[in-house]
Amino acid sequence: MGLRARPVLSERASTYDGVGVTLTQQVGSAGFRGYERSVFLGHGSSRWDFASTEILRWGVKTRSGFSVESGEASGAGLGHPVVAGDRYWLVAHLGPLRIHEPVQVIAVVDEPDRKGFAYGTLEGHPVRGEEAFLVDRRTDGSVWLTIRSLTRPSTGLWGAAYPLALLAQRLYRRRYFRSLSERNS
């Protein structure tokens, strides 16, 4: 019995419906576990410049212990821009383990006082759903990072590991919020 080759990123299908929902204010959806939290990152133009630049260069992920691999995309990872429509491998580093998570960037937000992106999971990801990372500059000059996500168990072996995936999400969310804070710039 031979081994089946894993599909390349371009052949992987999305694992959920409702693409783009994490960019709205409502993250509740039937069958999904919703999450939303905003954290103060700092104040002033230098904090905004740092956070808004890093969020659009994968900094929230790479500064949190992930690597970003391009697959068929034109480039990714440290210093490369997040590009809507491109597919990537987000690689979680958990001790000696490397977990490759296939995703597609579904939107990039690049407004004067709001920057960020959202990606959706593709077949083979440990969970199904979507996650958004948004940096906002408010009228008082304060800078905030908001994370929104919708997740539910994946299929196959990953489905059985869903409780562990939820623990990993909590760990990485703490890292995400610290990654763009004043003490880590």
C-alpha positions as CSV (number, residue, x, y, z in Angstrom):
1,M,0.0,0.0,0.0
2,G,1.6,3.3,-1.1
3,L,1.5,6.6,0.7
4,R,-0.7,9.3,-0.8
5,A,1.0,12.6,-1.5
6,R,-0.2,15.6,0.4
7,P,-1.9,18.2,-1.7
8,V,0.0,21.4,-2.4
9,L,-1.4,24.6,-1.0
10,S,-3.1,25.6,-4.3
11,E,-5.1,22.3,-4.2
12,R,-6.4,22.7,-0.7
13,A,-10.0,23.7,-0.1
14,S,-11.3,26.2,2.5
15,T,-12.6,24.4,5.6
16,Y,-15.5,26.7,6.5
17,D,-18.2,29.0,5.2
18,G,-18.7,32.7,5.9
19,V,-15.3,33.9,4.7
20,G,-14.6,37.4,6.0
21,V,-16.7,37.2,9.1
22,T,-13.9,38.1,11.5
23,L,-13.5,41.5,10.0
24,T,-16.9,42.5,11.2
25,Q,-17.9,43.3,14.8
26,Q,-19.8,40.1,15.2
27,V,-17.8,36.9,15.7
28,G,-20.6,34.6,17.0
29,S,-21.7,31.9,14.6
30,A,-23.5,28.6,15.0
31,G,-21.1,25.7,15.5
32,F,-18.0,27.9,16.0
33,R,-16.2,29.0,19.1
34,G,-16.0,32.8,18.9
35,Y,-13.2,34.9,20.4
36,E,-12.6,38.6,20.5
37,R,-10.2,40.7,22.6
38,S,-8.5,44.1,22.3
39,V,-5.3,45.0,24.2
40,F,-3.7,48.4,24.6
41,L,-0.3,48.4,22.9
42,G,0.9,51.9,23.7
43,H,0.4,55.5,22.7
44,G,1.7,57.9,20.1
45,S,3.0,57.9,16.6
46,S,6.1,55.8,17.1
47,R,3.9,53.0,18.7
48,W,1.5,53.3,15.7
49,D,4.3,53.2,13.2
50,F,5.8,50.1,14.7
51,A,2.6,48.2,15.2
52,S,1.0,49.1,11.9
53,T,4.2,48.1,10.0
54,E,4.7,44.9,11.8
55,I,1.1,43.7,11.5
56,L,1.3,44.0,7.7
57,R,4.7,42.1,7.6
58,W,3.5,39.0,9.6
59,G,5.2,40.4,12.7
60,V,2.3,39.4,15.0
61,K,3.0,35.8,14.0
62,T,6.7,35.7,13.5
63,R,7.4,37.6,16.8
64,S,5.2,35.0,18.5
65,G,7.2,32.0,17.6
66,F,5.7,31.1,14.2
67,S,7.5,31.0,10.9
68,V,5.7,31.8,7.7
69,E,6.5,29.8,4.6
70,S,5.3,30.9,1.2
71,G,4.2,27.7,-0.5
72,E,3.3,28.9,-4.0
73,A,3.1,32.6,-2.9
74,S,5.7,35.2,-3.9
75,G,7.3,35.4,-0.5
76,A,6.5,35.4,3.2
77,G,7.7,35.7,6.7
78,L,9.9,38.3,8.3
79,G,9.8,41.5,6.3
80,H,7.5,40.3,3.5
81,P,4.0,41.8,3.2
82,V,0.8,40.0,3.9
83,V,-0.9,39.6,0.6
84,A,-4.7,38.9,0.1
85,G,-5.4,35.8,-1.8
86,D,-2.0,34.2,-1.1
87,R,-1.6,30.9,0.7
88,Y,0.9,30.2,3.3
89,W,2.2,27.6,5.8
90,L,2.1,29.0,9.3
91,V,4.5,26.8,11.2
92,A,4.0,26.5,15.0
93,H,7.1,25.7,16.9
94,L,6.2,23.7,20.0
95,G,9.4,22.5,21.5
96,P,10.8,19.9,19.0
97,L,7.5,19.7,17.1
98,R,6.7,21.7,14.0
99,I,3.0,21.9,13.1
100,H,2.3,23.1,9.6
101,E,-1.0,25.0,9.3
102,P,-2.2,25.8,5.7
103,V,-4.0,29.1,5.4
104,Q,-5.2,31.6,2.9
105,V,-5.2,35.4,3.5
106,I,-8.7,36.4,2.8
107,A,-8.3,40.2,3.4
108,V,-5.8,42.9,4.1
109,V,-6.9,46.1,5.9
110,D,-4.8,49.1,5.0
111,E,-6.6,52.2,6.2
112,P,-5.0,55.4,7.7
113,D,-5.9,54.4,11.3
114,R,-6.5,50.7,10.9
115,K,-4.2,47.9,9.6
116,G,-4.3,44.2,9.7
117,F,-5.4,41.0,8.0
118,A,-7.6,37.9,8.2
119,Y,-6.8,34.4,7.1
120,G,-8.9,31.3,6.8
121,T,-8.0,27.7,7.3
122,L,-7.4,25.2,4.5
123,E,-7.7,21.4,4.5
124,G,-5.1,19.9,6.8
125,H,-5.2,22.7,9.4
126,P,-5.6,21.6,13.0
127,V,-8.8,23.6,13.3
128,R,-11.4,25.0,11.0
129,G,-12.2,28.7,10.9
130,E,-10.8,32.2,10.5
131,E,-8.6,34.6,12.5
132,A,-8.1,38.3,12.2
133,F,-5.4,40.6,13.6
134,L,-6.2,44.3,13.5
135,V,-4.3,47.3,14.8
136,D,-6.2,50.5,15.4
137,R,-5.1,54.0,16.2
138,R,-7.8,55.8,18.2
139,T,-8.5,59.6,18.3
140,D,-6.6,59.9,21.6
141,G,-3.5,58.5,20.0
142,S,-3.8,55.1,21.7
143,V,-2.9,52.0,19.7
144,W,-4.8,48.7,20.2
145,L,-4.5,45.2,18.9
146,T,-7.7,43.3,18.3
147,I,-7.8,39.5,17.7
148,R,-11.0,37.9,16.5
149,S,-11.4,34.3,15.6
150,L,-14.0,31.6,14.9
151,T,-12.9,28.0,15.3
152,R,-14.3,24.5,15.5
153,P,-12.8,21.0,15.4
154,S,-11.1,19.9,12.2
155,T,-11.7,16.6,10.6
156,G,-9.7,13.4,10.9
157,L,-7.0,13.0,13.5
158,W,-6.9,16.8,14.1
159,G,-10.5,16.6,15.3
160,A,-9.5,14.4,18.2
161,A,-6.7,16.9,19.1
162,Y,-9.1,19.8,19.3
163,P,-8.8,20.3,23.1
164,L,-5.1,20.5,22.7
165,A,-5.5,23.0,19.9
166,L,-7.6,25.2,22.2
167,L,-4.8,25.2,24.8
168,A,-2.3,26.1,22.1
169,Q,-4.6,29.0,21.0
170,R,-4.6,30.4,24.5
171,L,-0.8,30.2,24.7
172,Y,-0.3,31.9,21.3
173,R,-2.8,34.6,21.9
174,R,-0.9,35.8,24.9
175,R,2.2,35.8,22.7
176,Y,0.4,37.7,19.9
177,F,-0.6,40.5,22.3
178,R,2.9,40.7,23.7
179,S,4.5,40.7,20.3
180,L,3.5,44.2,19.4
181,S,3.6,45.8,22.8
182,E,6.0,48.6,23.8
183,R,8.3,46.2,25.7
184,N,8.9,44.0,22.7
185,S,9.7,46.7,20.0
